[in-house]
């Protein structure tokens, strides 16, 4: 549960900051602040896990999606991370791949629903 909150907070904080700072700076600032807050209060293993999850959330927050889409993409990412990412442990880019898949699945599902129901796009 705490892992989901970390990813969602990372995504939403980056999304909010990106309006003023731009996506890359927002991701860097949010992740740095989160890391500095966690540094004195967690052990190194938890610090690595939570900072990675927050960083992945910040990747999701860098997208141009609504808040609800970002939250849903964070949940999809977490399912991917817990079930598939461990199999890809030695490869780079797992966090970015998971963030991409989260956003892609949510936006593709939204587009399919709007098409099937013939709703106007928002």
C-alpha positions as CSV (number, residue, x, y, z in Angstrom):
1,X,0.0,0.0,0.0
2,X,2.8,2.4,0.9
3,X,4.5,1.6,-2.5
4,X,1.3,2.7,-4.3
5,X,1.2,5.9,-2.4
6,X,4.9,6.6,-3.2
7,X,4.3,6.1,-6.9
8,X,1.1,8.2,-7.0
9,X,2.7,11.1,-5.0
10,X,5.7,11.0,-7.3
11,X,3.4,11.2,-10.3
12,X,1.1,13.9,-9.0
13,X,3.9,16.1,-7.6
14,X,5.7,16.0,-10.9
15,X,2.5,16.7,-12.8
16,X,1.8,19.7,-10.6
17,X,5.4,21.1,-10.7
18,X,5.7,20.6,-14.5
19,X,3.1,23.3,-15.1
20,X,5.6,25.9,-13.8
21,X,9.1,24.2,-14.2
22,X,8.7,22.0,-17.2
23,X,8.6,18.2,-17.0
24,X,12.3,17.4,-16.7
25,X,13.0,20.0,-14.0
26,X,9.8,19.0,-12.1
27,X,10.8,15.4,-12.1
28,X,14.4,16.1,-11.0
29,X,13.2,18.5,-8.2
30,X,10.5,16.3,-6.9
31,X,12.7,13.2,-6.8
32,X,15.6,15.1,-5.1
33,X,13.3,16.5,-2.4
34,X,11.7,13.1,-1.8
35,X,15.2,11.5,-1.6
36,X,16.5,14.1,0.9
37,X,13.4,13.6,3.1
38,X,13.7,9.8,3.1
39,X,17.5,9.8,3.5
40,X,17.7,10.2,7.3
41,X,14.7,8.1,8.2
42,X,15.0,4.9,6.2
43,X,17.6,2.2,5.8
44,X,19.6,2.0,2.5
45,X,17.5,-0.9,1.1
46,X,14.2,0.8,1.6
47,X,15.7,4.1,0.4
48,X,16.6,2.4,-2.9
49,X,13.2,0.9,-3.3
50,X,11.1,3.9,-2.4
51,X,13.3,6.4,-4.4
52,X,13.1,4.1,-7.4
53,X,9.3,3.9,-7.1
54,X,9.0,7.7,-6.7
55,X,11.3,8.2,-9.7
56,X,9.1,6.0,-11.8
57,X,6.1,7.9,-10.6
58,X,7.8,11.1,-11.7
59,X,8.1,9.6,-15.2
60,X,4.4,9.0,-15.2
61,X,3.9,12.6,-14.1
62,X,5.9,13.9,-17.0
63,X,3.2,12.9,-19.3
64,X,0.4,15.2,-20.5
65,X,-2.4,13.3,-18.8
66,X,-5.1,14.3,-16.4
67,X,-4.8,13.6,-12.7
68,X,-7.1,10.6,-12.8
69,X,-5.2,9.1,-15.7
70,X,-1.9,9.6,-13.9
71,X,-3.3,7.9,-10.8
72,X,-4.6,4.9,-12.9
73,X,-1.3,4.7,-14.8
74,X,0.5,4.6,-11.4
75,X,-1.5,1.6,-10.4
76,X,-0.9,-0.1,-13.7
77,X,2.8,0.6,-13.3
78,X,2.8,-0.9,-9.8
79,X,1.2,-4.1,-11.1
80,X,3.9,-4.3,-13.8
81,X,6.7,-3.5,-11.4
82,X,5.6,-6.2,-8.8
83,X,5.0,-8.9,-11.4
84,X,7.3,-8.3,-14.4
85,X,10.1,-5.9,-13.5
86,X,11.8,-8.4,-11.2
87,X,12.3,-10.7,-14.3
88,X,14.1,-7.8,-16.1
89,X,16.2,-7.0,-13.1
90,X,19.6,-6.7,-14.8
91,X,18.3,-4.6,-17.7
92,X,18.2,-0.8,-17.8
93,X,15.1,1.2,-18.5
94,X,12.7,-1.0,-16.5
95,X,11.2,2.1,-14.6
96,X,10.7,4.0,-17.9
97,X,9.2,1.0,-19.6
98,X,6.8,0.5,-16.7
99,X,5.8,4.1,-16.7
100,X,5.3,4.1,-20.5
101,X,3.1,0.9,-20.3
102,X,1.1,2.5,-17.5
103,X,0.3,5.6,-19.4
104,X,-0.2,3.7,-22.7
105,X,-2.6,1.2,-21.3
106,X,-4.7,3.9,-19.5
107,X,-4.9,6.2,-22.6
108,X,-5.5,3.3,-25.0
109,X,-8.3,2.0,-22.8
110,X,-9.8,5.6,-22.6
111,X,-9.6,5.9,-26.4
112,X,-11.3,2.5,-26.9
113,X,-14.1,3.3,-24.5
114,X,-14.7,6.7,-26.2
115,X,-14.7,5.0,-29.6
116,X,-17.1,2.2,-28.6
117,X,-19.5,4.5,-26.9
118,X,-19.1,7.2,-29.6
119,X,-18.5,9.9,-27.0
120,X,-16.9,13.2,-27.9
121,X,-13.2,13.4,-27.1
122,X,-12.1,15.5,-24.2
